[in-house]
Amino acid sequence: MLAICLTGMAWAQENRPPFAEDEEAQARLQRGISLYQQSQYAAALEILEPLVVHHPEQATAYRMLGLCYLQLKQYQLAVTALRKAVELTRVQEKREDTTARLALGKALFLAGDSAAAIPELEYAAQRPEADAAILTLLGYAYYRQGDEAAARKTLLQAVARDERQPEAWRLLAELDVLAVTATPDEPAAVKRATSSIEKVNRFEPAVAAGLRGRLLVAQRQFAKAIPELDRALTAQPNDAALVFALGLALSREGQLERATTILTKATSLLPQEAGVWRELGYVHERAGRTDAAITAYEKAAALTNSQDTFVVRALERLRRP
């Protein structure tokens, strides 16, 4: 690898002829593509990076650079290279670089910029060759942007195209569980969530157990929820939503000591979630731990600007001589 790096540095410092006349540069590009196809991404970068120094007009080289960076999880570098590939292709060939735009959408999404990723993924999803994985990724991008309706529609398209999409089923089930949490007495919502969870169970039983447990908590079936959540947390011990759900179920079933332990863990995972502190305060209060209850309730009050009536009244009650 060191030899390749030194050779690439030396090559980059040379004066090169135009690409059409530069047989060595053409060979270097083909070598970089070959290394990429062999999954030798770092080696491909050593070949390709000097190439764009001398031939910055080469869209293919930038595309391959971006694809290599993407595989190596260097997402910001991937975004820069792929944007350059897209721009050059538009100017030089008057067309869209579908491969680069899809990869750009992935890189932006993985870099945490879902808003910028959506137009690229939408373009890729509209192509005839678009597969279910692209639709799934687009669905996740919509979800991250808070557009749950678009997320659901796109994810349903993904599983209709290929139902072997565990990520799509997982997010669909998540959306369905959240819907039941908002409207726990709506039979249609419960039925839809149950169906989605069963789809998840085919691929990821532990994930399905967690979703099922959270669904049962939403339905106030706390005793049934506890074993499901325990099972899920064996595989996902630091999943904040599961930890809080288990703490809530234990609290409502009167298992105060274990609820204290679990909810205390939940406060470390969700320190800005007022509901966690409120429930921990409620557990401490019922267990007779007045000072601990006040501390937890005060945290909940601070996070809600003292707008939570239950918390305000609890503090008044506990502070009363």
Secondary structure as the mmCIF struct_conf table of DSSP 4:
data_model
#
loop_
_struct_conf.conf_type_id
_struct_conf.id
_struct_conf.beg_label_comp_id
_struct_conf.beg_label_asym_id
_struct_conf.beg_label_seq_id
_struct_conf.end_label_comp_id
_struct_conf.end_label_asym_id
_struct_conf.end_label_seq_id
HELX_RH_AL_P HELX_RH_AL_P1 LEU A 2 ALA A 12
TURN_TY1_P TURN_TY1_P1 GLN A 13 GLN A 13
BEND BEND1 GLU A 14 GLU A 14
HELX_RH_3T_P HELX_RH_3T_P1 PHE A 19 GLU A 21
HELX_RH_AL_P HELX_RH_AL_P2 GLU A 23 GLN A 37
TURN_TY1_P TURN_TY1_P2 GLN A 38 SER A 39
HELX_RH_AL_P HELX_RH_AL_P3 TYR A 41 HIS A 54
TURN_TY1_P TURN_TY1_P3 PRO A 56 GLU A 57
HELX_RH_AL_P HELX_RH_AL_P4 ALA A 59 GLN A 71
TURN_TY1_P TURN_TY1_P4 LEU A 72 LYS A 73
HELX_RH_AL_P HELX_RH_AL_P5 TYR A 75 GLU A 93
BEND BEND2 LYS A 94 ARG A 95
HELX_RH_AL_P HELX_RH_AL_P6 THR A 98 LEU A 110
TURN_TY1_P TURN_TY1_P5 ALA A 111 GLY A 112
HELX_RH_AL_P HELX_RH_AL_P7 SER A 114 ALA A 125
TURN_TY1_P TURN_TY1_P6 GLN A 126 GLN A 126
BEND BEND3 ARG A 127 ARG A 127
TURN_TY1_P TURN_TY1_P7 PRO A 128 GLU A 129
HELX_RH_AL_P HELX_RH_AL_P8 ALA A 132 ARG A 144
TURN_TY1_P TURN_TY1_P8 GLN A 145 GLY A 146
HELX_RH_AL_P HELX_RH_AL_P9 GLU A 148 ARG A 161
BEND BEND4 GLU A 163 GLU A 163
HELX_RH_AL_P HELX_RH_AL_P10 PRO A 166 ALA A 182
BEND BEND5 THR A 183 THR A 183
TURN_TY1_P TURN_TY1_P9 PRO A 184 ASP A 185
HELX_RH_AL_P HELX_RH_AL_P11 PRO A 187 PHE A 203
HELX_RH_AL_P HELX_RH_AL_P12 PRO A 205 ALA A 218
TURN_TY1_P TURN_TY1_P10 GLN A 219 ARG A 220
HELX_RH_AL_P HELX_RH_AL_P13 PHE A 222 ALA A 235
TURN_TY1_P TURN_TY1_P11 PRO A 237 ASN A 238
HELX_RH_AL_P HELX_RH_AL_P14 ALA A 240 ARG A 252
TURN_TY1_P TURN_TY1_P12 GLU A 253 GLY A 254
HELX_RH_AL_P HELX_RH_AL_P15 LEU A 256 LEU A 269
TURN_TY1_P TURN_TY1_P13 PRO A 271 GLN A 272
HELX_RH_AL_P HELX_RH_AL_P16 ALA A 274 ARG A 286
TURN_TY1_P TURN_TY1_P14 ALA A 287 GLY A 288
HELX_RH_AL_P HELX_RH_AL_P17 THR A 290 LEU A 303
TURN_TY1_P TURN_TY1_P15 THR A 304 SER A 306
HELX_RH_AL_P HELX_RH_AL_P18 THR A 309 ARG A 319
#
